[in-house]
Amino acid sequence: MELDYEGHYASALFVPIKAGETGAKKKYALLDDNGTLKIRGFEAVRRNWSILAKEVQREIIKRVLTNKEGKTAAVYVKNIIQQLRQNKIPLSKLIISTQLQRNLDTYENQGPHVAAAHRMKERGLQVGKGTIIRYIITPGTGRIRDRVQLPEEAQTYDADYYINNQIIPGVQRIFDVLNINIEEEGQTELGKWK
């Protein structure tokens, strides 16, 4: 067997995927001697997560790999959650992007991206298989798809949605793998930082 040398990595983080999770077969992050991150399988490299969620996860990974402990990472997440609650995060960082995998009229279930695609079509934009759909989840009650707005329409965002569906899921498994107990860091558990 021939092996090719890829590089030397000073530290690494390997996170198992959940049972039944589809998508990434491997979930890992490597930090090379120059401080460059190589990330595979994490939300930070996937399209259907907000820019903020990707930035937060990337920062958590970098802090964990460089500091070898989770205190600064936990404090960082708490600060982001507080900024979300106080509406201090720019809307541009909360845009979620995804690509239509088929023609709009073939979707039986209308998820948030399909609802956003319909809004685009109503505005006279071409929408079809392969179209990149961009949207923001806004406050309100009811289904998520009913609270979708296009970036140019949105005036505010649903902080709870972004905390519970974007930020916490992106970091919780990292903390779990590293056995970082947030309560020991003087914080409450991540899910209760509301």
N, C-alpha and C positions, 0 to 999 in steps of 0.2 A: 504494500500500500504506500502510495506517495502522499506526503503531507506538505502543504505549502505554509510557510511562515507568514502569519497575518500581522502580527505585532505583539508588543509586550504591554500588558495592562497591569497597572499598579493595584487596582482593586476592581471587584465585580459584585454585582447583585443579581441573583437568580430568583425569580418569583414563579411558583407553579401556577398554572392556569386552573380555574375553578372546574370542578366536575361538570361536564355538560356544556362548557363554554366553547363556542365555535370561534374560529378566526385564528389567532396566533397560536402556533404550535410551541413556540419558544418565547419566553418573556425574560429578557435579561438586559442589563446595562453594564458596560465596561468603561473604565476610565483609564486612558493611556498615560504615559509618563509626561506628556505635554499638557495634560488637563482636558483633553478632548474626550467627549462622551460618544460612545457608540450604543445606540438604544435599539432594541428589537422587540416587537410585540406589545409594547406599552402604548397607552392611549396617547402619549406625547408624540407618537409618530403616525397616528391614525387621523383620518380626515374628519370623522364625525364627532369630534370633541371641540369645544370652544378653545379659542386661542389662550384664554386665561387658564383653563384646566391643563392644557399642554405645558404652558409655562410653569405652573405650580408643580406639576409632576416632575418636569425636567429639573427644576430647582431643588426639589426634595431629593431626587436621586443624586444630584451633584453634591449636596450637603452631606448626605449619608456616606457617599463614597469618599469624600475628602476629609470629613470630620470623624468618621468611624463611630458616631453616636447620633442620637436622634433629637437631642434637646433643641438645637437651633432649628431643625426641620419642623418640630412640633410648634415652636413659637412662630415660625414663618407662616404655617398653615393657619394658626389662630389669627394672625394679623390679616391675612387675606380674607378670612371669613368675616372679621369685623368690618373690613372695608366694603365687602359686598353688602352687609347689613346696613351700612351707612350710605349706600349708593355712591361710593367714591370710585368705583371701577368704571372706566369708560365703556360705553356700549360697544365700541369697536372690538374690545377684547372678549365680548360675550357672544359674538356671532358663531353659530354652529353651521358647519358646511358639510354637505353630503352630496353624493351623486345619484341621480335616478338610474336604477339598474335596468329599467324597462320603460316603455311608453306610459305616460301618465294615466291613460284610460284603462290600463290593465291591472292597476292596483286595486285589490279587493278591500284591504285594510288601509285606512287613511291615518298614517302616522304623521308626526309633525312635519317631516320633510315633504310629504305629499300635500299636506294642507298649504305649506308655503309655495309649492309648485303651482297649485291652483290659484293662489293669490298672484303669482307672477303672470300666469296665463290671463287672468282677469285684467291685468295691466297692459296686455297686448304683447308680452314678451314671448319669444319662442321657447317652448318647453318640450322636451322629449328625452328619450333614452340618452344617457351620457351628460345631461345638463347638470351643472353644479348648482345646488340649491343652498341658499344662505338665509338664515333666519335667527330671530331672537325670541326667547320665551318671555312673555310679559306677565305682569300680575293679573290675578283674577281667580275665578272659581271655575270648576268644571274640568273638562278634558284638556290635556296639554295642547292637542291640535287646535283647540278653539282659542288658545292664547298665543298662537304663533303670529309674529309679524315680520315683515321683511325689514332688513336693517334700516332702510330709508324711512320706514313708517314708525319704527319704535321710538318712544320717548323715554321709556324706563324699562326695567327688567325685574323678573321674579327672583329675588335673592334666594329664597328657600329652594327653588328649583335648581339653581346653579350650585348651591352648597351641597344639597342632598343627591344630586344626579350627575354632577360634574367634578366638583372638588374632592369630596370625601371618597367616592369610589376610586378616584385616581390615586389616592395616597394610602388608604386604609390597608390594602394588602401589602404594601411595602412595609409599613409599620408592623403589621402582623408577622411577616416573615422574619423581621429583625428582632422580634420579641420586645419591641419598644412599647412600654406601658405608658400611655399619655398621662395617666393619673399620677404616676411617679414623677413626672416632669412638672408637677404642680398645676396641671391642667385637668379639665374634665375630659371625658372621652370625646373623640372627634365628633361623633354624631350629635352630641349635645351642645356643640359650640354654636348656638343659634341666637 
